Amino acid sequence: MVMTECGAGKVGLKHELFLKELTQDLIPFIEKKYRVKKDRQYRAMAGLSMGSMQASMLGFGHRELFAWMGLFSGFMRNEMGTNGDNRHLEILLENREEFLKGNRLLFRCMGREGVFWDRFERDDQFCQEHHIPCTRKVYSGGHDWNVWRQAAGEFLPLLFRE
């Protein structure tokens, strides 16, 4: 498991820079340094809060990278307005059948008292409308580590199972 910090700075969140860092630096470093399987079916991506938005953008928009996705207290849509689009969701819908065949897990969760509950429900509607299967969990709590610890506890054991 690798955890990076990719929060917004003074220049704002730049998703394309995170993709570049991930594909040109982080993944190659891990594959060189550690004995890991290199196919997408052996990679998972999870994010919490704003990181879940990035996980969505990468998981749906760059399907060659990850087969397992976890969105903790977050969004499927680009809620920051950076780059002004949700192209990753268009890619998901354009390649829906391929996604359904190749995606091993889409895990979404939210704390019942989370400040982004309306967005979570909107993403529920998107998944239902487009028949995108997901494991959906709701925990007691808000937009904080009390929820994310529970989510990790349920998400991690689901990974890389046949």
Secondary structure as UniProt FT lines:
FT   TURN            10..11
FT   HELIX           15..21
FT   HELIX           22..26
FT   HELIX           27..33
FT   HELIX           40..42
FT   STRAND          44..48
FT   HELIX           50..61
FT   TURN            63..65
FT   STRAND          68..72
FT   TURN            79..80
FT   HELIX           82..84
FT   HELIX           87..94
FT   HELIX           96..102
FT   STRAND          105..111
FT   TURN            112..113
FT   TURN            115..116
FT   HELIX           117..129
FT   TURN            130..131
FT   STRAND          135..139
FT   HELIX           145..155
FT   HELIX           156..158
FT   TURN            159..160
//
